[in-house]
Amino acid sequence: MKKKPFPSYLHHHHAPEAIVQRLKQKKKVSYLRDFIYGAIDGTVTTFAVVSGANGANLEIKTVLILGFANLIADGFSMAASNYLGTKAESDEFILLEHFEKNEINQFPEGEKEEVRQILMSKGFKGSLLEEAVTVIVSNPKQWISLMLNEEYGVNGKKKSALRAGFITFISFFIFGLIPLFPFLFKTQHSFMIASILTSIAFFSVGSLKSLWTIDSLWFSGLKTLILGAIASLLAYGAGVFLS
């Protein structure tokens, strides 16, 4: 089976000068998760409202009211939740960073031994081990960074909580509009058109996600489409049952 080629943005030159320049660059923070999170949930929840309302044979005006209410309320709720979650992660990192600084100041030998144990687990031995320990503990910033990464599993990349929440809301709102769009024209086939457009949206988001994963474009798109279809069918069935 032919492997999916790696995306072009991952490729880089290995000349010494190029490596130096690349490592000097500021590490980019990805907001892909926030975009995908908002886009998929916006499409799923809004189409679920549309499906449930259609299954219950509600008027088009009612479908639009419920749909737009969901866009605003649920979109804001998701954005706020993502903001608070991202802010909590950032605050936790700051707390751990201050704690490690305090530990190094109060128990330098104990923290130094932790560095030694970490490097030993990576295969360092003898004089090379001691030399590496000396180099790391001579730079407090690198020392703390090592401890945060190895002891707590966190790194120095800090997301903007405000930006994460904003991206989630915007992607939720834009993709959530898609299932509602046909109902604005009040045609006889509004639900059918909404279903087709929503399916395209599901597949498109999944395909876009494949640019940052090992999944192929088709597999990622179909997987997202199937998950969205299941959620929509459940909502439609609930609407029929409750009606």
MARLOSE-528827 format. One line per 4 residues: number of its first residue (from 0); for each residue x, y, z of N, C-alpha, C, CB. Coordinates in Angstrom, 2 decimals, m for minus. Glycine has a CB too. Example, Ala and Ser with C-alpha at 12.3 -4.5 7.8 and 13.67 -1.06 7.14 Angstrom:
MARLOSE-528827
0) 13.19 m5.69 7.80 12.30 m4.50 7.80 13.20 m3.30 7.80 11.31 m4.47 9.05 ~ 12.85 m2.25 7.08 13.67 m1.06 7.14 12.90 0.03 7.87 14.08 m0.60 5.72
end
This chain:
MARLOSE-528827
0) 0.85 m1.21 0.00 0.00 0.00 0.00 0.88 1.25 0.00 m0.96 0.01 1.24 ~ 0.58 2.16 m0.90 1.39 3.36 m1.03 1.15 4.30 0.14 1.08 4.07 m2.35 ~ 2.25 4.75 0.74 2.15 5.65 1.88 1.80 7.06 1.42 3.45 5.65 2.68 ~ 1.06 7.77 2.28 0.73 9.15 2.01 1.99 10.00 2.14 m0.39 9.66 2.96
4) 2.30 10.85 1.16 3.50 11.71 1.26 3.36 12.72 2.39 3.75 12.45 m0.07 ~ 4.49 13.05 2.99 4.47 14.04 4.06 4.18 15.42 3.47 5.81 14.04 4.84 ~ 3.43 16.27 4.22 3.12 17.62 3.71 4.38 18.44 3.52 2.17 18.35 4.66 ~ 4.34 19.35 2.56 5.53 20.12 2.18 6.07 21.00 3.30 5.20 20.98 0.99
8) 5.18 21.48 4.20 5.64 22.39 5.25 6.55 21.69 6.28 4.45 23.01 5.96 ~ 6.54 20.35 6.28 7.40 19.62 7.22 8.83 19.46 6.69 6.81 18.26 7.52 ~ 8.99 19.56 5.40 10.32 19.36 4.80 11.22 20.57 5.07 10.20 19.10 3.28 ~ 12.50 20.29 5.30 13.46 21.36 5.54 14.86 20.91 5.14 13.44 21.80 7.02
12) 15.75 21.88 5.00 17.12 21.59 4.62 17.94 21.17 5.84 17.77 22.82 3.94 ~ 18.98 20.36 5.59 19.80 19.85 6.69 21.23 20.38 6.67 19.83 18.35 6.64 ~ 21.46 21.43 5.89 22.78 22.09 5.94 22.93 22.75 7.31 22.94 23.15 4.77 ~ 24.13 22.76 7.88 24.34 23.34 9.23 23.76 24.74 9.39 25.81 23.38 9.54
16) 23.97 25.60 8.37 23.47 26.97 8.46 21.94 27.00 8.51 23.98 27.79 7.27 ~ 21.32 26.13 7.71 19.86 26.08 7.66 19.29 25.58 8.98 19.39 25.18 6.50 ~ 19.97 24.61 9.58 19.51 24.07 10.86 19.59 25.13 11.95 20.36 22.83 11.26 ~ 20.69 25.89 11.97 20.86 26.96 12.95 19.73 27.97 12.84 22.21 27.66 12.77
20) 19.42 28.39 11.61 18.37 29.37 11.39 16.99 28.84 11.79 18.35 29.80 9.93 ~ 16.74 27.57 11.47 15.44 26.97 11.78 15.24 26.86 13.29 15.32 25.59 11.13 ~ 16.28 26.46 14.02 16.16 26.31 15.46 16.05 27.65 16.19 17.35 25.54 15.99 ~ 16.52 28.72 15.54 16.42 30.05 16.13 15.02 30.63 16.00 17.43 30.99 15.48
24) 14.27 30.12 15.03 12.93 30.65 14.79 12.01 30.37 15.96 12.35 30.06 13.50 ~ 11.10 31.29 16.20 10.13 31.12 17.27 9.19 29.97 16.92 9.33 32.43 17.51 ~ 8.97 29.09 17.89 8.11 27.93 17.66 6.67 28.36 17.44 8.21 26.95 18.85 ~ 6.08 27.87 16.36 4.71 28.24 16.03 3.72 27.46 16.88 4.44 28.00 14.53
28) 2.68 28.15 17.30 1.60 27.52 18.06 0.46 27.20 17.10 1.11 28.44 19.23 ~ m0.02 25.98 17.12 m1.08 25.55 16.21 m2.46 25.77 16.84 m0.89 24.07 15.83 ~ m3.35 26.34 16.05 m4.74 26.51 16.46 m5.65 25.62 15.61 m5.17 27.99 16.34 ~ m5.05 24.59 15.02 m5.82 23.65 14.19 m6.93 22.98 14.99 m4.88 22.58 13.58
32) m6.59 22.52 16.19 m7.58 21.84 17.04 m8.79 22.74 17.28 m6.94 21.43 18.38 ~ m8.53 24.02 17.53 m9.62 24.95 17.83 m10.52 25.17 16.62 m9.05 26.29 18.30 ~ m9.89 25.23 15.43 m10.66 25.41 14.19 m11.51 24.17 13.89 m9.70 25.68 13.00 ~ m10.88 22.98 13.95 m11.61 21.74 13.67 m12.72 21.54 14.69 m10.64 20.53 13.68
36) m12.40 21.79 15.94 m13.37 21.64 17.03 m14.61 22.47 16.76 m12.73 22.05 18.37 ~ m14.42 23.74 16.41 m15.55 24.63 16.15 m16.29 24.27 14.88 m15.08 26.05 16.07 ~ m15.54 23.96 13.81 m16.17 23.68 12.51 m17.05 22.44 12.56 m15.11 23.52 11.44 ~ m16.53 21.36 13.13 m17.30 20.12 13.17 m18.50 20.25 14.10 m16.40 18.95 13.62
40) m18.28 20.82 15.27 m19.39 20.95 16.22 m20.46 21.90 15.70 m18.88 21.43 17.58 ~ m20.02 22.98 15.04 m20.99 23.91 14.47 m21.86 23.25 13.42 m20.28 25.10 13.88 ~ m21.23 22.45 12.56 m21.98 21.75 11.51 m22.90 20.70 12.11 m21.03 21.10 10.51 ~ m22.36 19.91 13.05 m23.13 18.82 13.65 m24.33 19.35 14.42 m22.25 17.99 14.57
44) m24.10 20.28 15.34 m25.20 20.72 16.21 m26.28 21.48 15.44 m24.66 21.60 17.32 ~ m25.86 22.32 14.48 m26.87 23.08 13.73 m27.68 22.15 12.83 m26.21 24.19 12.90 ~ m26.99 21.21 12.17 m27.74 20.28 11.33 m28.59 19.35 12.18 m26.79 19.46 10.44 ~ m28.15 19.06 13.40 m28.95 18.24 14.31 m30.25 18.97 14.65 m28.15 17.91 15.61
48) m30.14 20.28 14.87 m31.35 21.08 15.13 m32.27 21.05 13.90 m30.96 22.55 15.48 ~ m31.67 21.25 12.72 m32.44 21.22 11.48 m33.09 19.86 11.27 m31.53 21.57 10.28 ~ m32.34 18.80 11.51 m32.86 17.44 11.31 m33.99 17.13 12.28 m31.74 16.41 11.47 ~ m33.76 17.49 13.55 m34.79 17.23 14.55 m36.06 18.01 14.27 m34.29 17.58 15.94
52) m35.90 19.28 13.88 m37.06 20.11 13.57 m37.79 19.59 12.34 m36.63 21.56 13.36 ~ m37.03 19.15 11.34 m37.65 18.62 10.13 m38.35 17.30 10.42 m36.59 18.42 9.03 ~ m37.72 16.48 11.27 m38.35 15.21 11.65 m39.65 15.43 12.40 m37.40 14.38 12.50 ~ m39.74 16.54 13.11 m40.96 16.86 13.86 m41.94 17.69 13.03 m40.60 17.61 15.14
56) m41.59 17.93 11.74 m42.45 18.69 10.82 m42.74 20.10 11.32 m43.75 17.95 10.60 ~ m41.72 20.75 11.85 m41.89 22.13 12.30 m41.81 23.09 11.11 m40.82 22.50 13.36 ~ m42.38 24.28 11.28 m42.36 25.28 10.21 m40.94 25.77 9.96 m43.28 26.46 10.56 ~ m40.71 26.26 8.73 m39.38 26.75 8.35 m38.95 27.89 9.26 m39.37 27.20 6.89
60) m39.89 28.75 9.64 m39.55 29.88 10.53 m39.02 29.36 11.86 m40.79 30.79 10.76 ~ m39.65 28.29 12.35 m39.22 27.70 13.63 m37.84 27.09 13.49 m40.23 26.64 14.10 ~ m37.58 26.44 12.35 m36.27 25.84 12.08 m35.19 26.92 12.12 m36.26 25.10 10.71 ~ m35.48 28.06 11.47 m34.51 29.15 11.42 m34.27 29.75 12.81 m34.99 30.24 10.46
64) m35.34 29.91 13.57 m35.20 30.48 14.92 m34.34 29.56 15.78 m36.58 30.70 15.57 ~ m34.66 28.28 15.77 m33.90 27.31 16.56 m32.45 27.23 16.09 m34.55 25.92 16.49 ~ m32.28 27.25 14.77 m30.94 27.14 14.20 m30.05 28.32 14.57 m31.02 27.02 12.71 ~ m30.57 29.54 14.39 m29.77 30.72 14.70 m29.56 30.88 16.20 m30.44 31.98 14.12
68) m30.54 30.48 16.99 m30.36 30.50 18.45 m29.22 29.57 18.84 m31.67 30.09 19.17 ~ m29.15 28.41 18.19 m28.06 27.46 18.45 m26.72 28.04 18.02 m28.32 26.13 17.73 ~ m26.70 28.72 16.86 m25.45 29.31 16.36 m24.86 30.29 17.37 m25.69 30.03 15.03 ~ m25.70 31.15 17.91 m25.22 32.17 18.83 m24.90 31.58 20.20 m26.25 33.29 18.96
72) m25.88 30.88 20.77 m25.73 30.39 22.14 m24.68 29.29 22.26 m27.06 29.88 22.66 ~ m24.81 28.28 21.42 m23.87 27.15 21.51 m22.48 27.57 21.03 m24.38 25.95 20.67 ~ m22.44 28.44 20.01 m21.15 28.92 19.52 m20.40 29.68 20.59 m21.34 29.80 18.30 ~ m21.12 30.57 21.30 m20.49 31.34 22.38 m20.08 30.42 23.52 m21.44 32.43 22.89
76) m20.95 29.45 23.84 m20.65 28.52 24.92 m19.38 27.73 24.63 m21.83 27.56 25.13 ~ m19.25 27.25 23.39 m18.05 26.50 23.01 m16.81 27.38 23.04 m18.22 25.89 21.63 ~ m16.94 28.59 22.54 m15.81 29.52 22.52 m15.36 29.84 23.94 m16.17 30.81 21.76 ~ m16.34 30.09 24.82 m16.03 30.41 26.21 m15.37 29.21 26.90 m17.30 30.83 26.97
80) m15.90 28.02 26.64 m15.33 26.81 27.24 m13.91 26.59 26.76 m16.19 25.59 26.91 ~ m13.69 26.79 25.46 m12.34 26.61 24.92 m11.38 27.66 25.49 m12.36 26.69 23.38 ~ m11.88 28.89 25.63 m11.07 29.96 26.22 m10.65 29.60 27.64 m11.85 31.29 26.21 ~ m11.62 29.18 28.44 m11.34 28.86 29.84 m10.42 27.64 29.95 m12.65 28.60 30.60
84) m10.64 26.63 29.09 m9.78 25.45 29.11 m8.35 25.77 28.72 m10.34 24.40 28.18 ~ m8.20 26.58 27.66 m6.86 26.98 27.21 m6.18 27.85 28.26 m6.95 27.72 25.87 ~ m6.95 28.74 28.88 m6.41 29.62 29.93 m5.96 28.79 31.13 m7.45 30.67 30.38 ~ m6.71 27.76 31.45 m6.34 26.89 32.57 m5.02 26.17 32.29 m7.45 25.86 32.84
88) m4.84 25.72 31.04 m3.57 25.07 30.67 m2.40 26.04 30.79 m3.66 24.52 29.22 ~ m2.61 27.28 30.35 m1.57 28.30 30.43 m1.23 28.63 31.88 m2.00 29.56 29.68 ~ m2.28 28.75 32.70 m2.07 29.04 34.12 m1.34 27.90 34.82 m3.41 29.31 34.81 ~ m1.68 26.67 34.43 m1.01 25.51 35.02 0.48 25.51 34.68 m1.66 24.20 34.53
92) 0.79 25.86 33.42 2.19 25.93 33.01 2.95 26.96 33.84 2.29 26.26 31.52 ~ 2.34 28.13 34.03 2.98 29.20 34.81 3.20 28.75 36.26 2.13 30.49 34.78 ~ 2.21 28.06 36.82 2.32 27.55 38.18 3.49 26.57 38.31 1.01 26.88 38.61 ~ 3.55 25.61 37.38 4.62 24.61 37.41 5.99 25.26 37.20 4.37 23.54 36.34
96) 6.04 26.26 36.34 7.29 26.96 36.08 7.80 27.65 37.35 7.10 27.99 34.95 ~ 6.90 28.34 38.05 7.28 29.00 39.30 7.67 27.98 40.37 6.12 29.89 39.82 ~ 6.94 26.86 40.39 7.25 25.82 41.38 8.65 25.26 41.16 6.21 24.70 41.31 ~ 8.99 24.98 39.89 10.32 24.43 39.60 11.42 25.43 39.91 10.40 24.00 38.12
100) 11.17 26.70 39.66 12.15 27.73 40.03 12.40 27.72 41.53 11.66 29.13 39.58 ~ 11.31 27.60 42.28 11.41 27.57 43.74 12.16 26.31 44.21 10.01 27.62 44.37 ~ 11.87 25.17 43.58 12.52 23.92 43.94 14.02 23.99 43.67 11.89 22.75 43.17 ~ 14.40 24.58 42.55 15.82 24.70 42.21 16.54 25.61 43.21 15.98 25.25 40.78
104) 15.86 26.66 43.64 16.47 27.58 44.61 16.60 26.94 45.99 15.65 28.86 44.72 ~ 15.59 26.14 46.39 15.60 25.57 47.73 16.35 24.24 47.81 14.20 25.37 48.20 ~ 16.22 23.43 46.77 16.84 22.09 46.78 17.66 21.85 45.51 15.75 21.00 46.92 ~ 18.71 22.64 45.30 19.49 22.54 44.05 20.09 21.16 43.81 20.59 23.56 44.07
108) 20.60 20.53 44.88 21.22 19.22 44.70 20.19 18.14 44.36 21.98 18.82 45.97 ~ 19.03 18.24 44.99 17.96 17.29 44.68 17.47 17.43 43.25 16.80 17.48 45.63 ~ 17.31 18.67 42.80 16.88 18.92 41.42 17.95 18.52 40.42 16.52 20.40 41.24 ~ 19.19 18.71 40.82 20.31 18.30 39.96 20.32 16.78 39.79 21.65 18.79 40.55
112) 20.00 16.08 40.89 19.94 14.62 40.82 18.79 14.18 39.91 19.76 14.02 42.23 ~ 17.69 14.94 39.89 16.59 14.61 38.99 17.04 14.72 37.54 15.39 15.53 39.26 ~ 17.83 15.77 37.24 18.37 15.92 35.89 19.25 14.72 35.55 19.17 17.23 35.76 ~ 20.07 14.31 36.50 20.97 13.17 36.28 20.17 11.90 35.97 21.87 12.94 37.51
116) 19.09 11.68 36.75 18.26 10.49 36.54 17.56 10.52 35.18 17.22 10.36 37.67 ~ 17.12 11.70 34.79 16.46 11.85 33.49 17.42 11.51 32.35 15.92 13.29 33.31 ~ 18.64 12.05 32.44 19.62 11.81 31.39 20.09 10.36 31.39 20.82 12.74 31.56 ~ 20.17 9.75 32.58 20.54 8.32 32.65 19.50 7.46 31.93 20.66 7.86 34.12
120) 18.22 7.83 32.08 17.16 7.07 31.41 17.23 7.21 29.89 15.79 7.54 31.90 ~ 17.96 8.23 29.42 18.14 8.44 27.99 19.43 7.84 27.46 18.09 9.92 27.67 ~ 20.17 7.16 28.33 21.37 6.46 27.89 22.70 7.12 28.21 21.30 6.26 26.45 ~ 22.68 8.27 28.87 23.94 8.93 29.25 24.61 8.18 30.39 23.69 10.41 29.65
124) 25.95 8.06 30.31 26.69 7.34 31.35 28.03 8.02 31.63 26.92 5.86 30.95 ~ 28.58 7.72 32.81 29.93 8.13 33.14 30.20 9.61 33.04 30.86 7.43 32.27 ~ 31.37 9.93 32.52 31.80 11.33 32.44 30.92 12.15 31.50 33.25 11.42 31.98 ~ 30.40 11.49 30.46 29.51 12.19 29.53 28.23 12.61 30.24 29.18 11.30 28.32
128) 27.73 11.73 31.12 26.53 12.04 31.91 26.78 13.26 32.79 26.12 10.82 32.77 ~ 27.89 13.25 33.53 28.18 14.36 34.45 28.40 15.67 33.69 29.41 14.04 35.30 ~ 29.03 15.57 32.54 29.26 16.77 31.73 27.93 17.35 31.24 30.17 16.45 30.53 ~ 27.03 16.47 30.82 25.73 16.91 30.34 24.92 17.55 31.46 24.95 15.73 29.73
132) 24.97 16.95 32.65 24.27 17.50 33.81 24.79 18.90 34.12 24.44 16.57 35.03 ~ 26.12 19.05 34.10 26.74 20.35 34.40 26.31 21.41 33.41 28.27 20.22 34.40 ~ 26.26 21.03 32.13 25.86 21.98 31.09 24.42 22.43 31.29 26.03 21.35 29.69 ~ 23.54 21.50 31.57 22.11 21.82 31.70 21.85 22.69 32.93 21.28 20.54 31.79
136) 22.43 22.32 34.08 22.13 23.07 35.31 22.83 24.43 35.34 22.54 22.26 36.53 ~ 23.75 24.66 34.42 24.41 25.97 34.35 23.52 27.01 33.68 25.74 25.86 33.60 ~ 22.45 26.53 33.04 21.50 27.42 32.38 20.11 27.22 33.00 21.46 27.16 30.83 ~ 19.72 28.07 33.96 18.44 27.88 34.67 17.23 27.74 33.74 18.20 29.04 35.59
140) 17.22 28.49 32.65 16.09 28.42 31.72 15.97 27.04 31.11 16.24 29.48 30.62 ~ 17.10 26.49 30.65 17.09 25.15 30.06 16.81 24.09 31.12 18.42 24.86 29.36 ~ 17.30 24.32 32.32 17.08 23.41 33.43 15.59 23.29 33.72 17.84 23.88 34.69 ~ 14.93 24.42 33.86 13.49 24.43 34.14 12.71 23.83 32.98 13.00 25.86 34.42
144) 13.12 24.16 31.76 12.44 23.63 30.57 12.51 22.11 30.53 13.06 24.22 29.29 ~ 13.68 21.57 30.87 13.85 20.10 30.90 12.93 19.48 31.94 15.32 19.72 31.19 ~ 12.89 20.07 33.13 12.07 19.52 34.20 10.58 19.58 33.85 12.33 20.26 35.50 ~ 10.15 20.67 33.26 8.74 20.81 32.89 8.34 19.76 31.86 8.47 22.21 32.34
148) 9.22 19.54 30.90 8.93 18.60 29.83 8.98 17.15 30.31 9.91 18.80 28.68 ~ 10.02 16.81 31.07 10.23 15.43 31.46 9.41 15.03 32.69 11.69 15.20 31.74 ~ 9.22 15.96 33.61 8.53 15.63 34.86 7.02 15.80 34.76 9.06 16.47 35.99 ~ 6.59 16.81 33.98 5.15 17.10 33.91 4.56 16.95 32.52 4.90 18.50 34.40
152) 5.42 16.76 31.53 4.93 16.56 30.17 4.38 17.81 29.52 3.87 15.53 30.17 ~ 4.87 18.99 29.93 4.42 20.24 29.31 5.61 20.92 28.65 3.77 21.19 30.36 ~ 5.33 21.74 27.64 6.40 22.46 26.96 6.13 23.96 27.01 6.55 21.99 25.50 ~ 7.02 24.72 26.41 6.94 26.17 26.51 6.00 26.84 25.54 8.26 26.74 26.33
156) 5.32 26.07 24.71 4.40 26.67 23.75 3.13 27.13 24.46 4.07 25.68 22.62 ~ 2.87 28.41 24.42 1.70 28.95 25.09 0.70 29.48 24.07 2.11 30.07 26.07 ~ m0.50 28.92 24.10 m1.56 29.39 23.23 m2.19 30.65 23.80 m2.63 28.30 23.03 ~ m2.67 31.50 22.91 m3.48 32.63 23.34 m4.90 32.10 23.56 m3.46 33.79 22.28
160) m5.36 32.15 24.81 m6.70 31.65 25.12 m7.77 32.44 24.37 m6.96 31.73 26.64 ~ m7.55 33.75 24.24 m8.52 34.59 23.54 m8.59 34.22 22.06 m8.15 36.06 23.69 ~ m7.44 33.98 21.45 m7.41 33.62 20.04 m8.03 32.24 19.83 m5.96 33.64 19.50 ~ m7.75 31.31 20.73 m8.31 29.96 20.62 m9.83 30.01 20.68 m7.77 29.06 21.74
164) m10.38 30.79 21.62 m11.83 30.91 21.74 m12.44 31.60 20.53 m12.19 31.67 23.00 ~ m11.76 32.63 20.02 m12.27 33.37 18.86 m12.30 32.48 17.61 m11.39 34.61 18.59 ~ m11.24 31.71 17.39 m11.18 30.82 16.22 m12.28 29.77 16.31 m9.80 30.14 16.12 ~ m12.50 29.24 17.51 m13.56 28.25 17.69 m14.92 28.84 17.35 m13.56 27.73 19.13
168) m15.18 30.06 17.82 m16.49 30.69 17.57 m16.69 30.98 16.08 m16.61 31.98 18.38 ~ m15.67 31.54 15.45 m15.78 31.89 14.03 m16.01 30.65 13.17 m14.52 32.64 13.56 ~ m15.22 29.60 13.41 m15.39 28.38 12.61 m16.74 27.73 12.90 m14.24 27.38 12.89 ~ m17.18 27.78 14.15 m18.50 27.24 14.52 m19.59 27.99 13.77 m18.73 27.36 16.05
172) m19.51 29.32 13.77 m20.55 30.13 13.16 m20.59 29.95 11.64 m20.33 31.60 13.50 ~ m19.42 29.97 11.00 m19.37 29.87 9.53 m19.89 28.51 9.07 m17.92 30.08 9.03 ~ m19.39 27.44 9.66 m19.82 26.11 9.22 m21.23 25.80 9.73 m18.84 25.03 9.72 ~ m21.62 26.40 10.85 m22.97 26.19 11.35 m24.03 26.86 10.49 m23.08 26.69 12.75
176) m23.64 27.87 9.72 m24.57 28.55 8.82 m24.98 27.65 7.64 m23.95 29.84 8.29 ~ m24.11 26.74 7.27 m24.33 25.93 6.06 m25.66 25.18 6.09 m23.20 24.94 5.88 ~ m26.00 24.45 7.17 m27.29 23.73 7.17 m28.50 24.67 7.16 m27.37 22.83 8.39 ~ m28.32 25.91 7.61 m29.45 26.84 7.67 m29.67 27.60 6.37 m29.25 27.82 8.79
180) m28.61 27.71 5.58 m28.64 28.55 4.38 m29.82 28.24 3.45 m27.35 28.38 3.62 ~ m30.10 26.98 3.09 m31.21 26.70 2.17 m32.58 27.11 2.72 m31.24 25.22 1.85 ~ m32.72 27.11 4.06 m34.02 27.44 4.65 m34.34 28.93 4.55 m34.06 27.00 6.10 ~ m33.30 29.74 4.31 m33.52 31.18 4.15 m34.34 31.47 2.90 m32.18 31.93 4.08
184) m34.28 30.55 1.91 m35.01 30.75 0.64 m36.36 30.05 0.64 m34.17 30.24 m0.53 ~ m36.63 29.29 1.71 m37.94 28.64 1.91 m38.41 27.85 0.69 m38.98 29.69 2.25 ~ m37.48 27.07 0.13 m37.84 26.22 m1.00 m38.43 24.90 m0.51 m36.61 25.96 m1.90 ~ m39.02 24.17 m1.43 m39.66 22.91 m1.09 m38.63 21.85 m0.70 m40.50 22.41 m2.25
188) m37.43 22.00 m1.23 m36.40 20.98 m0.99 m35.29 21.51 m0.07 m35.79 20.52 m2.33 ~ m35.64 22.39 0.84 m34.64 23.01 1.72 m33.86 21.96 2.52 m35.31 23.98 2.68 ~ m34.58 20.98 3.06 m33.89 19.99 3.90 m32.96 19.13 3.07 m34.91 19.11 4.63 ~ m33.38 18.75 1.87 m32.53 17.93 1.01 m31.25 18.69 0.62 m33.29 17.51 m0.26
192) m31.42 19.97 0.27 m30.26 20.79 m0.10 m29.35 20.97 1.11 m30.71 22.17 m0.65 ~ m29.96 21.19 2.30 m29.18 21.35 3.52 m28.39 20.08 3.82 m30.09 21.69 4.71 ~ m28.99 18.93 3.58 m28.32 17.65 3.81 m27.10 17.49 2.91 m29.29 16.48 3.59 ~ m27.26 17.88 1.63 m26.16 17.76 0.67 m25.03 18.72 1.04 m26.66 18.05 m0.76
196) m25.40 19.97 1.33 m24.38 20.97 1.69 m23.66 20.59 2.97 m25.01 22.35 1.84 ~ m24.40 20.05 3.93 m23.79 19.64 5.20 m22.84 18.48 5.00 m24.88 19.27 6.22 ~ m23.23 17.54 4.14 m22.35 16.40 3.84 m21.05 16.88 3.22 m23.06 15.40 2.89 ~ m21.17 17.85 2.31 m19.97 18.43 1.69 m19.10 19.11 2.74 m20.36 19.44 0.58
200) m19.76 19.81 3.68 m19.03 20.50 4.74 m18.29 19.51 5.63 m19.99 21.36 5.59 ~ m18.97 18.43 6.01 m18.33 17.40 6.83 m17.10 16.83 6.12 m19.34 16.26 7.15 ~ m17.28 16.49 4.87 m16.18 15.89 4.11 m15.04 16.89 3.93 m16.68 15.40 2.73 ~ m15.38 18.15 3.71 m14.35 19.18 3.50 m13.51 19.40 4.75 m15.01 20.49 3.08
204) m14.18 19.47 5.91 m13.44 19.66 7.16 m12.52 18.47 7.42 m14.42 19.85 8.35 ~ m13.06 17.26 7.19 m12.25 16.06 7.38 m11.07 16.02 6.42 m13.10 14.82 7.19 ~ m11.30 16.40 5.18 m10.22 16.42 4.19 m9.16 17.45 4.55 m10.78 16.72 2.79 ~ m9.61 18.61 5.03 m8.67 19.64 5.46 m7.81 19.15 6.61 m9.42 20.92 5.86
208) m8.44 18.42 7.53 m7.73 17.89 8.68 m6.61 16.93 8.27 m8.69 17.18 9.61 ~ m6.78 16.28 7.12 m5.78 15.30 6.67 m4.44 15.95 6.34 m6.29 14.56 5.45 ~ m4.43 17.27 6.13 m3.17 17.96 5.85 m2.24 17.94 7.06 m3.44 19.40 5.44 ~ m2.80 17.71 8.24 m2.00 17.70 9.47 m2.01 16.33 10.15 m2.52 18.74 10.44
212) m2.46 15.29 9.44 m2.49 13.95 10.02 m1.92 12.96 9.00 m3.94 13.55 10.43 ~ m1.76 11.71 9.46 m1.24 10.67 8.56 m2.35 10.06 7.71 m0.54 9.57 9.37 ~ m3.62 10.39 8.01 m4.74 9.85 7.22 m4.76 10.46 5.83 m6.07 10.12 7.94 ~ m5.24 9.68 4.87 m5.38 10.20 3.52 m6.56 11.17 3.47 m5.58 9.04 2.50
216) m6.60 11.98 2.42 m7.67 12.96 2.26 m9.04 12.27 2.25 m7.48 13.76 0.96 ~ m9.17 11.19 1.51 m10.45 10.51 1.37 m10.86 9.84 2.68 m10.38 9.47 0.26 ~ m9.92 9.18 3.33 m10.25 8.48 4.58 m10.67 9.46 5.67 m9.05 7.64 5.06 ~ m9.91 10.53 5.81 m10.22 11.53 6.83 m11.56 12.20 6.55 m9.12 12.59 6.90
220) m11.81 12.50 5.27 m13.07 13.13 4.89 m14.27 12.22 5.13 m13.03 13.52 3.43 ~ m14.14 10.95 4.75 m15.24 9.99 4.92 m15.49 9.71 6.40 m14.93 8.69 4.19 ~ m14.43 9.64 7.18 m14.59 9.38 8.62 m15.39 10.49 9.28 m13.22 9.24 9.30 ~ m15.05 11.74 8.94 m15.78 12.87 9.50 m17.22 12.90 9.00 m15.07 14.18 9.15
224) m17.41 12.56 7.72 m18.75 12.53 7.14 m19.62 11.49 7.84 m18.68 12.23 5.62 ~ m19.07 10.33 8.10 m19.84 9.25 8.74 m20.24 9.64 10.16 m19.02 7.94 8.77 ~ m19.30 10.22 10.91 m19.60 10.65 12.28 m20.70 11.72 12.29 m18.33 11.19 12.97 ~ m20.62 12.65 11.35 m21.63 13.69 11.24 m22.98 13.12 10.86 m21.21 14.73 10.23
228) m22.98 12.13 9.95 m24.23 11.51 9.51 m24.91 10.77 10.66 m23.97 10.55 8.35 ~ m24.12 10.10 11.49 m24.68 9.39 12.64 m25.37 10.36 13.59 m23.59 8.61 13.39 ~ m24.69 11.46 13.90 m25.27 12.47 14.80 m26.56 13.05 14.21 m24.26 13.60 15.06 ~ m26.55 13.28 12.91 m27.73 13.85 12.24 m28.91 12.88 12.25 m27.39 14.25 10.80
232) m28.63 11.60 12.01 m29.69 10.59 12.01 m30.30 10.43 13.39 m29.14 9.24 11.53 ~ m29.46 10.50 14.41 m29.97 10.40 15.78 m30.90 11.57 16.09 m28.81 10.36 16.79 ~ m30.50 12.77 15.66 m31.32 13.96 15.89 m32.63 13.87 15.12 m30.56 15.23 15.50 ~ m32.56 13.41 13.87 m33.76 13.28 13.05 m34.72 12.27 13.68 m33.39 12.86 11.60
236) m34.17 11.15 14.12 m34.99 10.12 14.77 m35.64 10.62 16.03 m34.17 8.89 15.08 ~ m34.89 11.42 16.79 m35.45 11.99 18.01 m36.60 12.93 17.70 m34.37 12.74 18.80 ~ m36.45 13.72 16.62 m37.51 14.63 16.20 m38.77 13.89 15.80 m37.04 15.49 15.05 ~ m38.60 12.80 15.04 m39.75 11.99 14.61 m40.43 11.36 15.82 m39.30 10.89 13.61
240) m39.63 10.82 16.72 m40.17 10.14 17.90 m40.94 11.09 18.80 m39.05 9.47 18.69 ~ m40.32 12.27 19.07 m40.94 13.23 19.98 m42.18 13.90 19.38 m39.93 14.30 20.38 ~ m42.21 13.98 18.05 m43.37 14.60 17.41 m44.62 13.72 17.57 m43.08 14.86 15.91
end
